[in-house]
Amino acid sequence: MNMQQQSGQTPMNFAQPPAILSTKDFLYIEDILSWNLAIIKKAHAYAAMCQDQDVIQAMNRTSQLHIRHYQDILNHLGKHIQTTAMAGGVMQ
């Protein structure tokens, strides 16, 4: 018997994750955005330093990929904030 059953608590099962972003969630998202931004800057800098067109193209594709990731994350956050505000919820 596990600890939850002994204490009389039932585990919470969600069909979907709760519509709440915790401080830990926001810190992780901030890290993800920072990692993507660092890769964008490095790929752009490497493309500027190179003379091999294949490498330049690869760095530009890498930069564009991470720009899309960055924008997708921001768009997802924007939708979450709008949904939470429209539902009258409080973000924690």
MDAnalysis code that builds the backbone (N, CA, C; Angstrom):
import MDAnalysis as mda
import numpy as np

u = mda.Universe.empty(276, n_residues=92, atom_resindex=np.repeat(np.arange(92), 3), trajectory=True)
u.add_TopologyAttr("name", ["N", "CA", "C"] * 92)
u.add_TopologyAttr("resid", np.arange(1, 93))
u.add_TopologyAttr("resname", ["MET", "ASN", "MET", "GLN", "GLN", "GLN", "SER", "GLY", "GLN", "THR", "PRO", "MET", "ASN", "PHE", "ALA", "GLN", "PRO", "PRO", "ALA", "ILE", "LEU", "SER", "THR", "LYS", "ASP", "PHE", "LEU", "TYR", "ILE", "GLU", "ASP", "ILE", "LEU", "SER", "TRP", "ASN", "LEU", "ALA", "ILE", "ILE", "LYS", "LYS", "ALA", "HIS", "ALA", "TYR", "ALA", "ALA", "MET", "CYS", "GLN", "ASP", "GLN", "ASP", "VAL", "ILE", "GLN", "ALA", "MET", "ASN", "ARG", "THR", "SER", "GLN", "LEU", "HIS", "ILE", "ARG", "HIS", "TYR", "GLN", "ASP", "ILE", "LEU", "ASN", "HIS", "LEU", "GLY", "LYS", "HIS", "ILE", "GLN", "THR", "THR", "ALA", "MET", "ALA", "GLY", "GLY", "VAL", "MET", "GLN"])
u.atoms.positions = np.array([
    [0.847, -1.178, 0.000],
    [0.000, 0.000, 0.000],
    [0.891, 1.239, 0.000],
    [0.582, 2.193, -0.870],
    [1.431, 3.378, -0.933],
    [0.979, 4.433, 0.069],
    [1.764, 5.476, 0.171],
    [1.537, 6.511, 1.174],
    [0.198, 7.228, 0.974],
    [-0.196, 7.461, -0.287],
    [-1.443, 8.168, -0.538],
    [-2.640, 7.357, -0.058],
    [-2.623, 6.070, -0.287],
    [-3.736, 5.241, 0.137],
    [-3.807, 5.161, 1.656],
    [-2.675, 5.158, 2.313],
    [-2.653, 5.097, 3.761],
    [-3.215, 6.369, 4.383],
    [-2.958, 7.494, 3.781],
    [-3.410, 8.758, 4.361],
    [-4.849, 9.084, 3.975],
    [-5.482, 8.250, 3.161],
    [-6.866, 8.472, 2.787],
    [-7.043, 9.411, 1.613],
    [-5.956, 9.839, 0.985],
    [-6.042, 10.718, -0.166],
    [-6.135, 9.886, -1.439],
    [-6.922, 10.361, -2.373],
    [-6.985, 9.683, -3.655],
    [-6.150, 10.470, -4.653],
    [-5.446, 9.767, -5.537],
    [-4.625, 10.491, -6.511],
    [-5.510, 11.253, -7.481],
    [-5.015, 12.420, -7.932],
    [-5.758, 13.239, -8.886],
    [-5.328, 12.844, -10.292],
    [-6.288, 12.440, -11.098],
    [-6.015, 12.101, -12.487],
    [-6.684, 13.142, -13.371],
    [-5.914, 13.701, -14.297],
    [-6.419, 14.734, -15.192],
    [-6.492, 14.186, -16.610],
    [-7.585, 14.493, -17.306],
    [-7.674, 14.162, -18.723],
    [-6.696, 15.035, -19.508],
    [-6.497, 16.257, -19.039],
    [-5.531, 17.195, -19.612],
    [-4.804, 17.865, -18.453],
    [-3.647, 18.431, -18.751],
    [-2.954, 19.167, -17.689],
    [-3.806, 20.344, -17.216],
    [-3.683, 20.734, -15.962],
    [-4.439, 21.894, -15.475],
    [-4.031, 23.161, -16.220],
    [-4.950, 24.098, -16.318],
    [-4.692, 25.355, -17.036],
    [-3.992, 26.360, -16.134],
    [-2.947, 25.921, -15.484],
    [-2.191, 26.774, -14.574],
    [-0.709, 26.622, -14.908],
    [-0.007, 27.722, -14.958],
    [1.442, 27.681, -15.110],
    [2.051, 28.107, -13.781],
    [2.841, 27.235, -13.224],
    [3.475, 27.533, -11.947],
    [4.730, 28.379, -12.176],
    [5.301, 28.841, -11.098],
    [6.559, 29.586, -11.178],
    [7.640, 28.708, -11.798],
    [7.661, 27.441, -11.421],
    [8.644, 26.509, -11.978],
    [8.444, 26.360, -13.484],
    [7.185, 26.298, -13.930],
    [6.890, 26.218, -15.359],
    [7.431, 27.446, -16.083],
    [7.170, 28.633, -15.530],
    [7.645, 29.866, -16.152],
    [9.171, 29.919, -16.209],
    [9.833, 29.449, -15.170],
    [11.299, 29.440, -15.175],
    [11.835, 28.500, -16.250],
    [11.191, 27.354, -16.411],
    [11.612, 26.412, -17.445],
    [11.381, 26.999, -18.833],
    [10.239, 27.644, -19.029],
    [9.944, 28.278, -20.318],
    [10.954, 29.385, -20.603],
    [11.307, 30.136, -19.578],
    [12.325, 31.179, -19.739],
    [13.655, 30.565, -20.188],
    [14.024, 29.427, -19.610],
    [15.246, 28.728, -20.016],
    [15.165, 28.289, -21.477],
    [14.031, 27.719, -21.867],
    [13.860, 27.256, -23.249],
    [14.013, 28.433, -24.227],
    [13.388, 29.543, -23.895],
    [13.503, 30.729, -24.759],
    [14.951, 31.216, -24.821],
    [15.638, 31.195, -23.705],
    [17.043, 31.629, -23.662],
    [17.925, 30.707, -24.506],
    [17.682, 29.397, -24.409],
    [18.469, 28.438, -25.202],
    [18.252, 28.667, -26.690],
    [17.004, 28.865, -27.087],
    [16.713, 29.102, -28.494],
    [17.350, 30.403, -28.975],
    [17.261, 31.445, -28.171],
    [17.859, 32.725, -28.548],
    [19.376, 32.603, -28.689],
    [20.015, 31.868, -27.788],
    [21.469, 31.680, -27.868],
    [21.850, 30.945, -29.150],
    [21.080, 29.926, -29.509],
    [21.364, 29.178, -30.741],
    [21.159, 30.069, -31.963],
    [20.106, 30.884, -31.947],
    [19.845, 31.801, -33.063],
    [21.041, 32.735, -33.251],
    [21.505, 33.326, -32.162],
    [22.622, 34.271, -32.239],
    [23.903, 33.586, -32.708],
    [24.191, 32.380, -32.172],
    [25.413, 31.670, -32.562],
    [25.372, 31.253, -34.027],
    [24.236, 30.714, -34.466],
    [24.130, 30.282, -35.862],
    [24.296, 31.474, -36.802],
    [23.706, 32.600, -36.437],
    [23.838, 33.814, -37.257],
    [25.299, 34.279, -37.289],
    [25.963, 34.259, -36.145],
    [27.363, 34.680, -36.076],
    [28.256, 33.735, -36.879],
    [28.030, 32.422, -36.766],
    [28.833, 31.458, -37.522],
    [28.620, 31.633, -39.025],
    [27.379, 31.890, -39.440],
    [27.099, 32.111, -40.859],
    [27.860, 33.333, -41.368],
    [27.948, 34.365, -40.541],
    [28.659, 35.583, -40.946],
    [30.159, 35.359, -41.051],
    [30.701, 34.413, -40.265],
    [32.142, 34.146, -40.277],
    [32.571, 33.199, -41.397],
    [31.647, 32.411, -41.913],
    [31.990, 31.368, -42.880],
    [32.053, 31.907, -44.304],
    [32.792, 31.161, -45.111],
    [32.841, 31.475, -46.532],
    [32.276, 30.321, -47.359],
    [32.132, 29.162, -46.774],
    [31.564, 27.990, -47.457],
    [30.036, 28.149, -47.509],
    [29.493, 28.215, -48.715],
    [28.057, 28.453, -48.884],
    [27.195, 27.363, -48.269],
    [27.671, 26.124, -48.277],
    [26.902, 25.036, -47.655],
    [26.774, 25.243, -46.144],
    [27.865, 25.671, -45.529],
    [27.840, 25.929, -44.085],
    [26.960, 27.138, -43.786],
    [27.059, 28.161, -44.596],
    [26.240, 29.363, -44.409],
    [24.765, 29.002, -44.496],
    [24.403, 28.200, -45.504],
    [23.010, 27.788, -45.648],
    [22.543, 26.945, -44.464],
    [23.408, 26.047, -43.991],
    [23.051, 25.210, -42.836],
    [22.847, 26.072, -41.587],
    [23.699, 27.056, -41.389],
    [23.559, 27.941, -40.224],
    [22.303, 28.801, -40.334],
    [22.006, 29.256, -41.541],
    [20.784, 30.049, -41.737],
    [19.533, 29.193, -41.498],
    [19.546, 27.935, -41.958],
    [18.404, 27.036, -41.700],
    [18.259, 26.774, -40.209],
    [19.395, 26.589, -39.548],
    [19.369, 26.362, -38.096],
    [18.785, 27.577, -37.379],
    [19.225, 28.754, -37.775],
    [18.723, 29.985, -37.172],
    [17.216, 30.111, -37.394],
    [16.755, 29.884, -38.624],
    [15.328, 29.991, -38.935],
    [14.502, 28.970, -38.160],
    [15.013, 27.769, -38.003],
    [14.321, 26.732, -37.237],
    [14.097, 27.173, -35.795],
    [15.138, 27.722, -35.185],
    [15.025, 28.138, -33.791],
    [14.222, 29.425, -33.629],
    [14.210, 30.262, -34.639],
    [13.323, 31.431, -34.620],
    [11.876, 30.960, -34.608],
    [11.562, 29.951, -35.446],
    [10.192, 29.403, -35.454],
    [9.848, 28.795, -34.106],
    [10.787, 28.041, -33.509],
    [10.536, 27.467, -32.185],
    [10.250, 28.560, -31.162],
    [11.063, 29.606, -31.184],
    [10.910, 30.724, -30.251],
    [9.528, 31.356, -30.413],
    [9.144, 31.619, -31.672],
    [7.845, 32.233, -31.933],
    [6.690, 31.306, -31.557],
    [6.844, 30.003, -31.817],
    [5.801, 29.041, -31.444],
    [5.577, 29.023, -29.932],
    [6.661, 29.071, -29.181],
    [6.548, 29.080, -27.718],
    [5.838, 30.355, -27.259],
    [6.238, 31.496, -27.804],
    [5.583, 32.760, -27.441],
    [4.109, 32.751, -27.818],
    [3.776, 32.231, -28.995],
    [2.376, 32.152, -29.413],
    [1.574, 31.247, -28.479],
    [2.169, 30.127, -28.096],
    [1.484, 29.212, -27.176],
    [1.240, 29.888, -25.829],
    [2.227, 30.604, -25.341],
    [2.063, 31.329, -24.079],
    [0.982, 32.396, -24.198],
    [0.968, 33.097, -25.321],
    [-0.046, 34.118, -25.542],
    [-1.443, 33.530, -25.527],
    [-1.617, 32.373, -26.149],
    [-2.921, 31.704, -26.153],
    [-3.303, 31.287, -24.737],
    [-2.338, 30.782, -23.982],
    [-2.601, 30.361, -22.606],
    [-3.037, 31.557, -21.760],
    [-2.355, 32.670, -21.930],
    [-2.682, 33.873, -21.150],
    [-4.067, 34.374, -21.528],
    [-4.384, 34.401, -22.828],
    [-5.703, 34.855, -23.270],
    [-6.807, 33.935, -22.747],
    [-6.579, 32.619, -22.839],
    [-7.576, 31.656, -22.377],
    [-7.810, 31.799, -20.878],
    [-6.735, 31.951, -20.133],
    [-6.844, 32.093, -18.688],
    [-7.559, 33.385, -18.326],
    [-7.212, 34.472, -19.019],
    [-7.854, 35.769, -18.720],
    [-9.331, 35.743, -19.081],
    [-9.687, 35.113, -20.206],
    [-11.082, 35.054, -20.614],
    [-11.908, 34.181, -19.675],
    [-11.277, 33.165, -19.103],
    [-11.990, 32.282, -18.168],
    [-12.053, 32.894, -16.773],
    [-11.402, 34.036, -16.585],
    [-11.402, 34.689, -15.283],
    [-10.481, 34.004, -14.299],
    [-9.593, 33.189, -14.825],
    [-8.667, 32.453, -13.967],
    [-7.509, 33.302, -13.519],
    [-6.814, 32.799, -12.573],
    [-5.636, 33.464, -12.050],
    [-4.445, 32.593, -12.368],
    [-3.423, 33.171, -12.971],
    [-2.205, 32.417, -13.226],
    [-1.364, 32.420, -11.972],
    [-0.847, 31.267, -11.651],
    [-0.012, 31.162, -10.453],
    [1.394, 30.828, -10.823],
])
